[in-house]
Amino acid sequence: MNITNRLWLRLVWAGLIVLPLGNGLPVGASPTPQSVEQTTAKQKTVQFRIAGMTCAACAKGLEASFRNLAGVMKADVDYKAGQALITFDAAKQSAERLSKFVVSCGYQVKETKVV
């Protein structure tokens, strides 16, 4: 086997490993999208007033940490305002758990408001 054929075989093999093998649906079938009502019914937004952040890097770090939590769709933490606005899937996350998470990161939650 010459080098061109070996290279081609390696590329094909690598493509089979890296590329997903489908979505598990029969050929030609497509998943049915969720209705807008179902998506927004599970989605909630909570606003926290947070004390203890000493710089903008604190806010960015907390924001990144929120985004890594299961169910969190959007996280905006504002150092100057001392607040966080978190949008999450209520089936996977809760405002109470998010509040406890803030405390576990070393900050104080002064107020929680579901918006």
A tleap script that builds the chain and sets N, CA, C and O, in Angstrom:
source leaprc.protein.ff14SB
mol = sequence {
  NMET ASN ILE THR ASN ARG LEU TRP LEU ARG
  LEU VAL TRP ALA GLY LEU ILE VAL LEU PRO
  LEU GLY ASN GLY LEU PRO VAL GLY ALA SER
  PRO THR PRO GLN SER VAL GLU GLN THR THR
  ALA LYS GLN LYS THR VAL GLN PHE ARG ILE
  ALA GLY MET THR CYS ALA ALA CYS ALA LYS
  GLY LEU GLU ALA SER PHE ARG ASN LEU ALA
  GLY VAL MET LYS ALA ASP VAL ASP TYR LYS
  ALA GLY GLN ALA LEU ILE THR PHE ASP ALA
  ALA LYS GLN SER ALA GLU ARG LEU SER LYS
  PHE VAL VAL SER CYS GLY TYR GLN VAL LYS
  GLU THR LYS VAL CVAL
}
set mol.1.N position { 0.854 -1.162 0.000 }
set mol.1.CA position { 0.000 0.000 0.000 }
set mol.1.C position { 0.907 1.235 0.000 }
set mol.1.O position { 1.829 1.338 0.809 }
set mol.2.N position { 0.634 2.161 -0.911 }
set mol.2.CA position { 1.501 3.339 -0.972 }
set mol.2.C position { 1.087 4.377 0.076 }
set mol.2.O position { 0.055 4.235 0.732 }
set mol.3.N position { 1.887 5.393 0.220 }
set mol.3.CA position { 1.681 6.381 1.288 }
set mol.3.C position { 0.398 7.168 1.104 }
set mol.3.O position { -0.231 7.542 2.093 }
set mol.4.N position { -0.007 7.429 -0.117 }
set mol.4.CA position { -1.248 8.168 -0.366 }
set mol.4.C position { -2.452 7.375 0.130 }
set mol.4.O position { -3.348 7.936 0.761 }
set mol.5.N position { -2.478 6.083 -0.150 }
set mol.5.CA position { -3.590 5.250 0.315 }
set mol.5.C position { -3.615 5.157 1.841 }
set mol.5.O position { -4.687 5.194 2.445 }
set mol.6.N position { -2.455 5.037 2.463 }
set mol.6.CA position { -2.407 4.967 3.919 }
set mol.6.C position { -2.892 6.265 4.554 }
set mol.6.O position { -3.624 6.242 5.544 }
set mol.7.N position { -2.487 7.393 3.984 }
set mol.7.CA position { -2.924 8.687 4.495 }
set mol.7.C position { -4.436 8.828 4.351 }
set mol.7.O position { -5.106 9.307 5.266 }
set mol.8.N position { -4.963 8.421 3.227 }
set mol.8.CA position { -6.399 8.496 2.991 }
set mol.8.C position { -7.152 7.630 4.009 }
set mol.8.O position { -8.158 8.062 4.571 }
set mol.9.N position { -6.669 6.424 4.239 }
set mol.9.CA position { -7.312 5.540 5.203 }
set mol.9.C position { -7.285 6.132 6.611 }
set mol.9.O position { -8.262 6.017 7.350 }
set mol.10.N position { -6.183 6.757 6.983 }
set mol.10.CA position { -6.088 7.388 8.304 }
set mol.10.C position { -7.079 8.534 8.440 }
set mol.10.O position { -7.705 8.701 9.486 }
set mol.11.N position { -7.220 9.325 7.376 }
set mol.11.CA position { -8.164 10.435 7.417 }
set mol.11.C position { -9.601 9.935 7.547 }
set mol.11.O position { -10.392 10.498 8.304 }
set mol.12.N position { -9.935 8.886 6.813 }
set mol.12.CA position { -11.276 8.316 6.898 }
set mol.12.C position { -11.513 7.754 8.290 }
set mol.12.O position { -12.570 7.988 8.875 }
set mol.13.N position { -10.559 7.025 8.825 }
set mol.13.CA position { -10.697 6.444 10.160 }
set mol.13.C position { -10.842 7.546 11.225 }
set mol.13.O position { -11.677 7.436 12.123 }
set mol.14.N position { -10.041 8.589 11.122 }
set mol.14.CA position { -10.124 9.692 12.074 }
set mol.14.C position { -11.481 10.378 11.975 }
set mol.14.O position { -12.049 10.772 12.994 }
set mol.15.N position { -12.002 10.525 10.773 }
set mol.15.CA position { -13.315 11.131 10.586 }
set mol.15.C position { -14.407 10.306 11.218 }
set mol.15.O position { -15.363 10.870 11.751 }
set mol.16.N position { -14.304 8.991 11.179 }
set mol.16.CA position { -15.317 8.133 11.791 }
set mol.16.C position { -15.293 8.238 13.304 }
set mol.16.O position { -16.334 8.140 13.954 }
set mol.17.N position { -14.125 8.435 13.860 }
set mol.17.CA position { -14.010 8.544 15.316 }
set mol.17.C position { -14.492 9.904 15.794 }
set mol.17.O position { -15.192 9.983 16.803 }
set mol.18.N position { -14.135 10.974 15.098 }
set mol.18.CA position { -14.419 12.327 15.543 }
set mol.18.C position { -15.855 12.743 15.249 }
set mol.18.O position { -16.497 13.380 16.084 }
set mol.19.N position { -16.363 12.392 14.079 }
set mol.19.CA position { -17.697 12.836 13.698 }
set mol.19.C position { -18.766 12.038 14.429 }
set mol.19.O position { -18.610 10.836 14.641 }
set mol.20.N position { -19.855 12.705 14.815 }
set mol.20.CA position { -20.942 11.972 15.464 }
set mol.20.C position { -21.593 11.008 14.481 }
set mol.20.O position { -21.585 11.239 13.272 }
set mol.21.N position { -22.147 9.946 15.000 }
set mol.21.CA position { -22.726 8.923 14.152 }
set mol.21.C position { -24.224 9.104 13.951 }
set mol.21.O position { -24.899 8.145 13.578 }
set mol.22.N position { -24.756 10.264 14.176 }
set mol.22.CA position { -26.173 10.521 13.948 }
set mol.22.C position { -26.894 10.822 15.243 }
set mol.22.O position { -26.313 10.809 16.328 }
set mol.23.N position { -28.179 11.093 15.094 }
set mol.23.CA position { -28.970 11.467 16.260 }
set mol.23.C position { -29.851 10.345 16.765 }
set mol.23.O position { -30.685 10.567 17.643 }
set mol.24.N position { -29.686 9.145 16.232 }
set mol.24.CA position { -30.450 8.008 16.700 }
set mol.24.C position { -31.822 7.882 16.061 }
set mol.24.O position { -32.578 6.969 16.390 }
set mol.25.N position { -32.152 8.793 15.147 }
set mol.25.CA position { -33.440 8.743 14.476 }
set mol.25.C position { -33.305 8.001 13.154 }
set mol.25.O position { -32.220 7.976 12.572 }
set mol.26.N position { -34.381 7.398 12.670 }
set mol.26.CA position { -34.321 6.758 11.358 }
set mol.26.C position { -33.964 7.771 10.274 }
set mol.26.O position { -34.200 8.969 10.431 }
set mol.27.N position { -33.403 7.286 9.189 }
set mol.27.CA position { -33.010 8.164 8.081 }
set mol.27.C position { -34.237 8.908 7.586 }
set mol.27.O position { -35.285 8.304 7.354 }
set mol.28.N position { -34.111 10.211 7.424 }
set mol.28.CA position { -35.214 11.034 6.941 }
set mol.28.C position { -36.072 11.597 8.053 }
set mol.28.O position { -36.822 12.546 7.825 }
set mol.29.N position { -35.987 11.050 9.231 }
set mol.29.CA position { -36.793 11.557 10.346 }
set mol.29.C position { -36.089 12.742 10.983 }
set mol.29.O position { -34.860 12.807 11.000 }
set mol.30.N position { -36.854 13.660 11.496 }
set mol.30.CA position { -36.256 14.799 12.187 }
set mol.30.C position { -36.937 14.959 13.536 }
set mol.30.O position { -38.123 14.662 13.680 }
set mol.31.N position { -36.189 15.424 14.514 }
set mol.31.CA position { -36.794 15.605 15.834 }
set mol.31.C position { -37.839 16.708 15.786 }
set mol.31.O position { -37.690 17.675 15.038 }
set mol.32.N position { -38.881 16.570 16.568 }
set mol.32.CA position { -39.904 17.609 16.608 }
set mol.32.C position { -39.456 18.678 17.582 }
set mol.32.O position { -39.114 18.370 18.724 }
set mol.33.N position { -39.453 19.928 17.151 }
set mol.33.CA position { -39.007 20.994 18.048 }
set mol.33.C position { -40.026 21.239 19.139 }
set mol.33.O position { -41.227 21.047 18.947 }
set mol.34.N position { -39.521 21.671 20.304 }
set mol.34.CA position { -40.416 22.007 21.397 }
set mol.34.C position { -41.158 23.286 21.044 }
set mol.34.O position { -40.625 24.155 20.354 }
set mol.35.N position { -42.361 23.390 21.512 }
set mol.35.CA position { -43.107 24.619 21.277 }
set mol.35.C position { -42.520 25.723 22.146 }
set mol.35.O position { -41.839 25.455 23.136 }
set mol.36.N position { -42.788 26.951 21.768 }
set mol.36.CA position { -42.272 28.092 22.513 }
set mol.36.C position { -42.829 28.087 23.928 }
set mol.36.O position { -42.123 28.446 24.871 }
set mol.37.N position { -44.088 27.683 24.089 }
set mol.37.CA position { -44.702 27.666 25.416 }
set mol.37.C position { -43.980 26.692 26.345 }
set mol.37.O position { -43.761 26.999 27.517 }
set mol.38.N position { -43.610 25.521 25.827 }
set mol.38.CA position { -42.913 24.543 26.653 }
set mol.38.C position { -41.552 25.062 27.076 }
set mol.38.O position { -41.137 24.859 28.217 }
set mol.39.N position { -40.859 25.725 26.175 }
set mol.39.CA position { -39.526 26.223 26.475 }
set mol.39.C position { -39.580 27.328 27.522 }
set mol.39.O position { -38.799 27.314 28.473 }
set mol.40.N position { -40.484 28.275 27.363 }
set mol.40.CA position { -40.524 29.397 28.290 }
set mol.40.C position { -41.162 29.026 29.620 }
set mol.40.O position { -40.888 29.676 30.629 }
set mol.41.N position { -42.001 28.000 29.651 }
set mol.41.CA position { -42.622 27.589 30.908 }
set mol.41.C position { -41.584 27.059 31.891 }
set mol.41.O position { -41.722 27.253 33.099 }
set mol.42.N position { -40.568 26.406 31.396 }
set mol.42.CA position { -39.508 25.873 32.248 }
set mol.42.C position { -38.450 26.917 32.567 }
set mol.42.O position { -37.712 26.772 33.542 }
set mol.43.N position { -38.367 27.951 31.769 }
set mol.43.CA position { -37.317 28.946 31.911 }
set mol.43.C position { -37.710 29.996 32.949 }
set mol.43.O position { -38.806 30.554 32.903 }
set mol.44.N position { -36.798 30.253 33.882 }
set mol.44.CA position { -37.021 31.275 34.902 }
set mol.44.C position { -35.782 32.153 34.993 }
set mol.44.O position { -34.678 31.750 34.628 }
set mol.45.N position { -35.997 33.355 35.487 }
set mol.45.CA position { -34.884 34.278 35.699 }
set mol.45.C position { -34.934 34.757 37.138 }
set mol.45.O position { -35.993 35.111 37.657 }
set mol.46.N position { -33.773 34.762 37.773 }
set mol.46.CA position { -33.671 35.213 39.155 }
set mol.46.C position { -32.607 36.312 39.225 }
set mol.46.O position { -31.592 36.268 38.529 }
set mol.47.N position { -32.870 37.290 40.079 }
set mol.47.CA position { -31.922 38.380 40.288 }
set mol.47.C position { -31.440 38.325 41.734 }
set mol.47.O position { -32.241 38.262 42.667 }
set mol.48.N position { -30.130 38.349 41.903 }
set mol.48.CA position { -29.527 38.354 43.236 }
set mol.48.C position { -28.818 39.681 43.455 }
set mol.48.O position { -28.136 40.183 42.561 }
set mol.49.N position { -28.979 40.246 44.642 }
set mol.49.CA position { -28.099 41.325 45.090 }
set mol.49.C position { -26.993 40.650 45.863 }
set mol.49.O position { -27.248 39.931 46.829 }
set mol.50.N position { -25.754 40.882 45.437 }
set mol.50.CA position { -24.610 40.154 45.992 }
set mol.50.C position { -23.648 41.122 46.663 }
set mol.50.O position { -23.318 42.168 46.104 }
set mol.51.N position { -23.202 40.771 47.856 }
set mol.51.CA position { -22.185 41.541 48.573 }
set mol.51.C position { -20.920 40.702 48.667 }
set mol.51.O position { -20.974 39.472 48.693 }
set mol.52.N position { -19.782 41.383 48.717 }
set mol.52.CA position { -18.519 40.683 48.895 }
set mol.52.C position { -17.641 40.646 47.655 }
set mol.52.O position { -16.490 40.218 47.726 }
set mol.53.N position { -18.169 41.089 46.518 }
set mol.53.CA position { -17.321 41.146 45.323 }
set mol.53.C position { -16.438 42.375 45.445 }
set mol.53.O position { -16.935 43.472 45.696 }
set mol.54.N position { -15.134 42.203 45.269 }
set mol.54.CA position { -14.200 43.309 45.457 }
set mol.54.C position { -13.666 43.892 44.159 }
set mol.54.O position { -13.006 44.931 44.166 }
set mol.55.N position { -13.949 43.225 43.041 }
set mol.55.CA position { -13.439 43.727 41.764 }
set mol.55.C position { -14.238 43.127 40.602 }
set mol.55.O position { -15.054 42.226 40.796 }
set mol.56.N position { -13.992 43.632 39.415 }
set mol.56.CA position { -14.682 43.141 38.227 }
set mol.56.C position { -14.301 41.692 37.923 }
set mol.56.O position { -15.095 40.946 37.349 }
set mol.57.N position { -13.099 41.300 38.305 }
set mol.57.CA position { -12.677 39.905 38.080 }
set mol.57.C position { -13.517 38.941 38.918 }
set mol.57.O position { -13.787 37.819 38.490 }
set mol.58.N position { -13.927 39.374 40.102 }
set mol.58.CA position { -14.821 38.545 40.927 }
set mol.58.C position { -16.111 38.277 40.166 }
set mol.58.O position { -16.593 37.146 40.117 }
set mol.59.N position { -16.662 39.324 39.579 }
set mol.59.CA position { -17.919 39.195 38.844 }
set mol.59.C position { -17.753 38.281 37.636 }
set mol.59.O position { -18.610 37.436 37.375 }
set mol.60.N position { -16.676 38.440 36.911 }
set mol.60.CA position { -16.440 37.597 35.724 }
set mol.60.C position { -16.247 36.136 36.119 }
set mol.60.O position { -16.737 35.236 35.436 }
set mol.61.N position { -15.545 35.903 37.200 }
set mol.61.CA position { -15.343 34.531 37.668 }
set mol.61.C position { -16.646 33.890 38.118 }
set mol.61.O position { -16.911 32.727 37.813 }
set mol.62.N position { -17.456 34.648 38.842 }
set mol.62.CA position { -18.746 34.137 39.300 }
set mol.62.C position { -19.664 33.872 38.104 }
set mol.62.O position { -20.379 32.870 38.065 }
set mol.63.N position { -19.631 34.775 37.143 }
set mol.63.CA position { -20.435 34.615 35.929 }
set mol.63.C position { -20.057 33.336 35.183 }
set mol.63.O position { -20.930 32.577 34.761 }
set mol.64.N position { -18.775 33.104 35.027 }
set mol.64.CA position { -18.305 31.894 34.352 }
set mol.64.C position { -18.700 30.643 35.142 }
set mol.64.O position { -19.056 29.622 34.555 }
set mol.65.N position { -18.637 30.726 36.452 }
set mol.65.CA position { -19.025 29.590 37.288 }
set mol.65.C position { -20.511 29.278 37.152 }
set mol.65.O position { -20.896 28.110 37.095 }
set mol.66.N position { -21.344 30.309 37.100 }
set mol.66.CA position { -22.773 30.106 36.895 }
set mol.66.C position { -23.026 29.380 35.580 }
set mol.66.O position { -23.838 28.457 35.517 }
set mol.67.N position { -22.331 29.800 34.540 }
set mol.67.CA position { -22.550 29.221 33.208 }
set mol.67.C position { -22.176 27.745 33.147 }
set mol.67.O position { -22.647 27.028 32.264 }
set mol.68.N position { -21.351 27.287 34.057 }
set mol.68.CA position { -20.962 25.877 34.086 }
set mol.68.C position { -21.937 25.003 34.867 }
set mol.68.O position { -21.800 23.780 34.872 }
set mol.69.N position { -22.912 25.610 35.523 }
set mol.69.CA position { -23.888 24.844 36.289 }
set mol.69.C position { -24.953 24.252 35.371 }
set mol.69.O position { -25.340 24.860 34.373 }
set mol.70.N position { -25.413 23.067 35.723 }
set mol.70.CA position { -26.470 22.412 34.947 }
set mol.70.C position { -27.728 23.263 34.953 }
set mol.70.O position { -28.153 23.752 36.000 }
set mol.71.N position { -28.315 23.435 33.789 }
set mol.71.CA position { -29.574 24.155 33.673 }
set mol.71.C position { -29.459 25.650 33.498 }
set mol.71.O position { -30.449 26.297 33.160 }
set mol.72.N position { -28.289 26.226 33.715 }
set mol.72.CA position { -28.128 27.670 33.566 }
set mol.72.C position { -27.973 28.001 32.088 }
set mol.72.O position { -27.074 27.496 31.415 }
set mol.73.N position { -28.860 28.855 31.596 }
set mol.73.CA position { -28.852 29.234 30.183 }
set mol.73.C position { -28.110 30.545 29.941 }
set mol.73.O position { -27.459 30.728 28.913 }
set mol.74.N position { -28.221 31.446 30.904 }
set mol.74.CA position { -27.597 32.759 30.744 }
set mol.74.C position { -27.228 33.291 32.119 }
set mol.74.O position { -27.982 33.123 33.077 }
set mol.75.N position { -26.075 33.928 32.218 }
set mol.75.CA position { -25.634 34.509 33.477 }
set mol.75.C position { -24.967 35.850 33.209 }
set mol.75.O position { -24.047 35.947 32.397 }
set mol.76.N position { -25.436 36.873 33.895 }
set mol.76.CA position { -24.835 38.201 33.817 }
set mol.76.C position { -24.600 38.687 35.233 }
set mol.76.O position { -25.545 38.849 36.005 }
set mol.77.N position { -23.334 38.923 35.578 }
set mol.77.CA position { -22.990 39.411 36.911 }
set mol.77.C position { -22.361 40.788 36.741 }
set mol.77.O position { -21.397 40.951 35.993 }
set mol.78.N position { -22.913 41.775 37.438 }
set mol.78.CA position { -22.459 43.155 37.341 }
set mol.78.C position { -21.813 43.558 38.665 }
set mol.78.O position { -22.488 43.663 39.688 }
set mol.79.N position { -20.507 43.782 38.633 }
set mol.79.CA position { -19.760 44.138 39.850 }
set mol.79.C position { -20.220 45.477 40.418 }
set mol.79.O position { -20.478 45.592 41.616 }
set mol.80.N position { -20.322 46.494 39.552 }
set mol.80.CA position { -20.681 47.837 40.028 }
set mol.80.C position { -22.069 47.877 40.661 }
set mol.80.O position { -22.276 48.542 41.676 }
set mol.81.N position { -23.014 47.163 40.058 }
set mol.81.CA position { -24.378 47.129 40.599 }
set mol.81.C position { -24.502 46.134 41.745 }
set mol.81.O position { -25.462 46.186 42.513 }
set mol.82.N position { -23.545 45.237 41.863 }
set mol.82.CA position { -23.588 44.218 42.907 }
set mol.82.C position { -24.744 43.259 42.731 }
set mol.82.O position { -25.422 42.894 43.691 }
set mol.83.N position { -24.962 42.852 41.477 }
set mol.83.CA position { -26.079 41.961 41.231 }
set mol.83.C position { -25.767 40.938 40.152 }
set mol.83.O position { -24.850 41.099 39.347 }
set mol.84.N position { -26.561 39.890 40.167 }
set mol.84.CA position { -26.461 38.838 39.161 }
set mol.84.C position { -27.858 38.574 38.627 }
set mol.84.O position { -28.830 38.558 39.382 }
set mol.85.N position { -27.950 38.368 37.328 }
set mol.85.CA position { -29.198 38.036 36.668 }
set mol.85.C position { -28.980 36.698 35.979 }
set mol.85.O position { -28.206 36.602 35.027 }
set mol.86.N position { -29.665 35.662 36.464 }
set mol.86.CA position { -29.439 34.296 35.999 }
set mol.86.C position { -30.726 33.748 35.394 }
set mol.86.O position { -31.781 33.777 36.028 }
set mol.87.N position { -30.634 33.248 34.165 }
set mol.87.CA position { -31.758 32.578 33.511 }
set mol.87.C position { -31.449 31.093 33.500 }
set mol.87.O position { -30.361 30.678 33.101 }
set mol.88.N position { -32.425 30.284 33.948 }
set mol.88.CA position { -32.168 28.857 34.109 }
set mol.88.C position { -33.390 28.026 33.756 }
set mol.88.O position { -34.511 28.531 33.693 }
set mol.89.N position { -33.153 26.752 33.529 }
set mol.89.CA position { -34.208 25.776 33.275 }
set mol.89.C position { -34.690 25.281 34.635 }
set mol.89.O position { -33.941 24.642 35.373 }
set mol.90.N position { -35.941 25.579 34.958 }
set mol.90.CA position { -36.485 25.237 36.279 }
set mol.90.C position { -36.573 23.732 36.505 }
set mol.90.O position { -36.687 23.289 37.648 }
set mol.91.N position { -36.523 22.949 35.449 }
set mol.91.CA position { -36.551 21.493 35.604 }
set mol.91.C position { -35.192 20.959 36.061 }
set mol.91.O position { -35.104 19.852 36.594 }
set mol.92.N position { -34.127 21.753 35.852 }
set mol.92.CA position { -32.773 21.297 36.187 }
set mol.92.C position { -32.126 22.087 37.322 }
set mol.92.O position { -31.128 21.647 37.892 }
set mol.93.N position { -32.686 23.244 37.652 }
set mol.93.CA position { -32.033 24.134 38.605 }
set mol.93.C position { -33.107 24.884 39.379 }
set mol.93.O position { -34.262 24.923 38.955 }
set mol.94.N position { -32.740 25.481 40.512 }
set mol.94.CA position { -33.684 26.287 41.281 }
set mol.94.C position { -32.990 27.546 41.787 }
set mol.94.O position { -31.765 27.600 41.894 }
set mol.95.N position { -33.793 28.550 42.095 }
set mol.95.CA position { -33.254 29.803 42.622 }
set mol.95.C position { -32.565 29.565 43.961 }
set mol.95.O position { -31.544 30.186 44.257 }
set mol.96.N position { -33.116 28.673 44.760 }
set mol.96.CA position { -32.524 28.366 46.070 }
set mol.96.C position { -31.132 27.748 45.917 }
set mol.96.O position { -30.198 28.132 46.621 }
set mol.97.N position { -30.998 26.800 45.006 }
set mol.97.CA position { -29.682 26.178 44.791 }
set mol.97.C position { -28.688 27.178 44.230 }
set mol.97.O position { -27.509 27.149 44.583 }
set mol.98.N position { -29.157 28.069 43.353 }
set mol.98.CA position { -28.266 29.090 42.805 }
set mol.98.C position { -27.801 30.040 43.900 }
set mol.98.O position { -26.641 30.451 43.922 }
set mol.99.N position { -28.714 30.392 44.816 }
set mol.99.CA position { -28.357 31.248 45.944 }
set mol.99.C position { -27.310 30.574 46.832 }
set mol.99.O position { -26.340 31.206 47.250 }
set mol.100.N position { -27.514 29.298 47.112 }
set mol.100.CA position { -26.536 28.546 47.913 }
set mol.100.C position { -25.193 28.464 47.204 }
set mol.100.O position { -24.145 28.465 47.849 }
set mol.101.N position { -25.225 28.394 45.874 }
set mol.101.CA position { -23.988 28.354 45.107 }
set mol.101.C position { -23.205 29.657 45.284 }
set mol.101.O position { -21.984 29.631 45.441 }
set mol.102.N position { -23.904 30.793 45.258 }
set mol.102.CA position { -23.249 32.095 45.458 }
set mol.102.C position { -22.552 32.116 46.805 }
set mol.102.O position { -21.405 32.552 46.908 }
set mol.103.N position { -23.234 31.650 47.833 }
set mol.103.CA position { -22.666 31.616 49.184 }
set mol.103.C position { -21.453 30.684 49.226 }
set mol.103.O position { -20.457 30.994 49.879 }
set mol.104.N position { -21.533 29.538 48.529 }
set mol.104.CA position { -20.404 28.603 48.523 }
set mol.104.C position { -19.179 29.180 47.816 }
set mol.104.O position { -18.057 28.716 48.020 }
set mol.105.N position { -19.404 30.187 46.991 }
set mol.105.CA position { -18.287 30.855 46.304 }
set mol.105.C position { -17.667 31.956 47.164 }
set mol.105.O position { -16.685 32.579 46.760 }
set mol.106.N position { -18.239 32.199 48.355 }
set mol.106.CA position { -17.645 33.167 49.273 }
set mol.106.C position { -18.308 34.531 49.281 }
set mol.106.O position { -17.750 35.478 49.836 }
set mol.107.N position { -19.477 34.657 48.683 }
set mol.107.CA position { -20.185 35.938 48.647 }
set mol.107.C position { -21.461 35.832 49.480 }
set mol.107.O position { -21.865 34.743 49.887 }
set mol.108.N position { -22.086 36.981 49.727 }
set mol.108.CA position { -23.331 37.000 50.484 }
set mol.108.C position { -24.475 37.412 49.539 }
set mol.108.O position { -24.335 38.327 48.727 }
set mol.109.N position { -25.600 36.710 49.672 }
set mol.109.CA position { -26.792 37.071 48.904 }
set mol.109.C position { -27.637 37.975 49.789 }
set mol.109.O position { -28.132 37.538 50.828 }
set mol.110.N position { -27.806 39.217 49.392 }
set mol.110.CA position { -28.552 40.183 50.184 }
set mol.110.C position { -30.037 40.186 49.831 }
set mol.110.O position { -30.874 40.506 50.675 }
set mol.111.N position { -30.363 39.836 48.608 }
set mol.111.CA position { -31.757 39.833 48.172 }
set mol.111.C position { -31.893 38.896 46.976 }
set mol.111.O position { -31.006 38.828 46.125 }
set mol.112.N position { -33.006 38.181 46.922 }
set mol.112.CA position { -33.306 37.296 45.803 }
set mol.112.C position { -34.677 37.665 45.270 }
set mol.112.O position { -35.644 37.765 46.026 }
set mol.113.N position { -34.753 37.866 43.963 }
set mol.113.CA position { -36.035 38.226 43.354 }
set mol.113.C position { -36.192 37.456 42.049 }
set mol.113.O position { -35.342 37.548 41.163 }
set mol.114.N position { -37.282 36.695 41.930 }
set mol.114.CA position { -37.579 35.999 40.682 }
set mol.114.C position { -38.260 37.011 39.777 }
set mol.114.O position { -39.270 37.609 40.148 }
set mol.115.N position { -37.703 37.199 38.590 }
set mol.115.CA position { -38.253 38.182 37.636 }
set mol.115.C position { -38.874 37.503 36.452 }
set mol.115.O position { -39.383 38.173 35.553 }
savepdb mol mol.pdb
quit
